[in-house]
Amino acid sequence: MKKVAVTLSIVAVIALISGVLVYFNFFNLKTTIVKQFSSIPVVKNIVASNSLSSAQDKINKEMDYIRNEKIKLQQKADQLNAKEAALKAKEDSLAKLQKSLDEQKSMLQSQSVQIKDLVKYYENMDPQAAAGILEKIQDSNKVAIILKNMQKQAAAQIMENMNPDTAAKITQIMMGQIGP
């Protein structure tokens, strides 16, 4: 009986050591054993289903990872598209502002040319005649602009010939344009 117990103990230890060696695939024992047993028809199906299920698990994990990455990429693309649309709207707004500024600049340049032409006309006129015409202009601001752009001597002679109240009003406007 002792011999049987010792023999069983030795077999159990050998089986345990073999199991550990196979489980941790020391010396490629697991691979070798799987290859050997896969030639046996019944065991072949069991080995194949285990390796297929582990391969399928790996494929499923990779597919999940790819799906998650695809979702992240789509979110980034959506964010990028939103930022691009906002940038496009700002570019359009800036283009409209630039067009408006260009139109205003052109209008101001045109007005400046017109004022310079008027200034030349009034500078070359008799001061008394120029004063009479300028007093009849309803918009005192325009008269002030014309006189302000004239040579000081010519403007002084014209204002000398104006009604004192009108000259005073235009002088106040001209001072307001200069600043405090």
C-alpha positions as CSV (number, residue, x, y, z in Angstrom):
1,M,0.0,0.0,0.0
2,K,2.9,2.2,0.7
3,K,4.3,1.6,-2.7
4,V,1.0,2.6,-4.3
5,A,0.8,5.8,-2.3
6,V,4.4,6.7,-3.1
7,T,3.9,5.9,-6.8
8,L,0.7,8.0,-6.9
9,S,2.5,10.8,-5.2
10,I,5.3,10.7,-7.7
11,V,2.9,10.6,-10.6
12,A,0.9,13.5,-9.1
13,V,4.1,15.6,-8.7
14,I,5.2,14.8,-12.3
15,A,1.7,15.7,-13.5
16,L,1.8,18.9,-11.5
17,I,5.2,19.9,-12.8
18,S,4.2,19.0,-16.4
19,G,1.0,21.0,-16.1
20,V,3.0,24.1,-14.9
21,L,5.5,23.6,-17.7
22,V,2.7,23.4,-20.3
23,Y,0.6,26.2,-18.8
24,F,3.5,28.7,-18.9
25,N,4.7,27.3,-22.2
26,F,8.3,26.5,-20.9
27,F,10.5,25.1,-23.7
28,N,7.5,25.6,-26.1
29,L,5.9,22.5,-24.6
30,K,2.4,23.9,-25.0
31,T,2.9,24.6,-28.7
32,T,4.5,21.2,-29.2
33,I,1.7,19.4,-27.4
34,V,-1.0,21.3,-29.2
35,K,0.6,20.3,-32.5
36,Q,0.8,16.7,-31.5
37,F,-2.7,16.5,-30.1
38,S,-4.2,18.3,-33.1
39,S,-3.5,15.3,-35.2
40,I,-6.0,13.3,-33.1
41,P,-9.5,14.0,-34.6
42,V,-11.4,14.4,-31.3
43,V,-8.8,16.5,-29.6
44,K,-8.2,18.5,-32.8
45,N,-11.7,19.9,-32.6
46,I,-11.2,21.0,-29.0
47,V,-7.8,22.6,-29.7
48,A,-9.1,24.3,-32.8
49,S,-12.2,25.7,-31.0
50,N,-10.1,27.1,-28.2
51,S,-7.7,28.8,-30.5
52,L,-10.5,30.1,-32.7
53,S,-12.4,31.6,-29.7
54,S,-9.2,33.3,-28.5
55,A,-8.6,34.6,-32.0
56,Q,-12.2,35.8,-32.2
57,D,-11.8,37.5,-28.8
58,K,-8.7,39.3,-30.1
59,I,-10.6,40.3,-33.3
60,N,-13.5,41.6,-31.3
61,K,-11.3,43.6,-29.0
62,E,-9.5,45.1,-32.1
63,M,-12.9,45.9,-33.7
64,D,-14.1,47.6,-30.5
65,Y,-10.8,49.6,-30.4
66,I,-11.3,50.6,-34.1
67,R,-14.9,51.6,-33.5
68,N,-13.9,53.8,-30.5
69,E,-11.1,55.4,-32.5
70,K,-13.5,56.0,-35.4
71,I,-15.9,57.7,-33.0
72,K,-13.1,59.9,-31.7
73,L,-12.0,60.8,-35.2
74,Q,-15.6,61.7,-36.2
75,Q,-15.9,63.9,-33.1
76,K,-12.6,65.7,-34.0
77,A,-13.8,66.1,-37.6
78,D,-17.0,67.6,-36.4
79,Q,-15.1,70.0,-34.1
80,L,-12.8,70.9,-37.0
81,N,-15.8,71.5,-39.3
82,A,-17.5,73.7,-36.7
83,K,-14.3,75.8,-36.3
84,E,-13.9,76.0,-40.1
85,A,-17.5,77.2,-40.5
86,A,-16.9,79.9,-37.8
87,L,-13.7,81.0,-39.4
88,K,-15.4,81.2,-42.8
89,A,-18.2,83.4,-41.3
90,K,-15.6,85.7,-39.7
91,E,-13.7,85.9,-43.0
92,D,-17.0,86.8,-44.8
93,S,-17.7,89.4,-42.2
94,L,-14.2,90.9,-42.5
95,A,-14.6,91.0,-46.3
96,K,-17.8,92.9,-46.0
97,L,-16.2,95.3,-43.5
98,Q,-13.2,95.8,-45.8
99,K,-15.5,96.5,-48.8
100,S,-17.4,99.0,-46.7
101,L,-14.2,100.7,-45.6
102,D,-12.9,100.8,-49.2
103,E,-16.2,102.4,-50.3
104,Q,-16.0,105.0,-47.5
105,K,-12.4,105.7,-48.3
106,S,-13.3,106.2,-51.9
107,M,-16.1,108.5,-51.0
108,L,-13.9,110.5,-48.7
109,Q,-11.2,110.9,-51.4
110,S,-13.9,112.0,-53.8
111,Q,-15.2,114.6,-51.3
112,S,-11.6,115.7,-50.6
113,V,-11.0,116.4,-54.3
114,Q,-14.3,118.3,-54.5
115,I,-13.5,120.4,-51.4
116,K,-10.0,121.2,-52.9
117,D,-11.6,122.3,-56.1
118,L,-14.2,124.5,-54.3
119,V,-11.4,126.0,-52.2
120,K,-9.5,126.9,-55.4
121,Y,-12.6,128.5,-56.8
122,Y,-13.3,130.6,-53.7
123,E,-9.7,131.6,-53.3
124,N,-9.6,133.0,-56.8
125,M,-12.9,134.9,-56.4
126,D,-13.3,138.4,-55.1
127,P,-13.5,138.1,-51.3
128,Q,-16.8,140.0,-51.1
129,A,-18.5,137.9,-53.8
130,A,-17.2,134.7,-52.2
131,A,-18.5,135.8,-48.8
132,G,-21.9,136.5,-50.3
133,I,-22.2,133.1,-51.8
134,L,-20.9,131.2,-48.8
135,E,-23.4,133.0,-46.5
136,K,-26.2,131.7,-48.6
137,I,-25.1,128.0,-48.1
138,Q,-27.5,126.5,-45.5
139,D,-25.0,124.0,-44.1
140,S,-22.5,126.0,-42.0
141,N,-20.4,122.9,-41.4
142,K,-19.6,122.8,-45.2
143,V,-18.7,126.5,-45.2
144,A,-16.4,125.9,-42.3
145,I,-14.7,123.0,-44.1
146,I,-14.2,125.1,-47.2
147,L,-12.7,128.1,-45.2
148,K,-10.6,125.8,-43.1
149,N,-9.0,124.3,-46.2
150,M,-8.2,127.7,-47.7
151,Q,-5.0,129.7,-47.4
152,K,-5.3,131.7,-44.2
153,Q,-5.1,135.1,-46.0
154,A,-7.9,134.2,-48.4
155,A,-10.1,132.8,-45.7
156,A,-9.6,135.9,-43.5
157,Q,-10.5,138.3,-46.4
158,I,-13.7,136.3,-47.1
159,M,-14.7,136.2,-43.4
160,E,-14.1,139.9,-43.2
161,N,-16.8,140.4,-45.8
162,M,-19.3,138.1,-44.1
163,N,-22.1,139.1,-41.7
164,P,-20.4,139.1,-38.2
165,D,-23.0,136.6,-36.8
166,T,-22.4,134.2,-39.6
167,A,-18.6,134.6,-39.3
168,A,-18.8,134.0,-35.6
169,K,-20.9,130.8,-36.1
170,I,-18.5,129.5,-38.7
171,T,-15.5,130.3,-36.4
172,Q,-17.1,128.3,-33.6
173,I,-17.6,125.4,-36.0
174,M,-14.0,125.6,-37.1
175,M,-12.8,125.7,-33.5
176,G,-15.0,122.6,-32.8
177,Q,-13.3,120.8,-35.6
178,I,-9.9,121.7,-34.2
179,G,-10.7,120.4,-30.8
180,P,-10.7,121.9,-27.2
